Amino acid sequence: MRRSELECALLALDEMRRERDEARRELEVMTEEHRLACEDRDLMQEQRDEARREVCALEADTIEDQREYAKQRGWTCFEKDTCKEAQNG
């Protein structure tokens, strides 16, 4: 390989390394943004479920009737993990 070809290859390699490093930085930022969005989603789901439980309490006197009311509306606010509901719509 001639010297100029080697120099061009080294310059190209340096550019690819810079691009790789920039992509890594962008990925780190996006990963953090995703983590924060997941935290926000979880908080909003907790608040939504709390509001739904309050509605159920206004509509029915006993916890069994409240659970039935929630079930009729398609709510999972009395279940511990409501991620399935959020994923399905």
Number of C-alpha atoms within 10 A of each C-alpha: 6 6 8 9 10 11 12 11 12 12 12 12 12 12 12 12 12 12 12 12 12 12 12 12 12 12 12 12 12 12 12 12 12 12 12 12 12 12 12 12 14 15 12 12 18 16 13 13 19 14 13 18 21 13 14 22 17 10 13 15 10 11 13 10 14 21 20 15 18 21 13 9 10 10 17 19 23 17 10 9 11 16 13 9 13 11 7 6 5
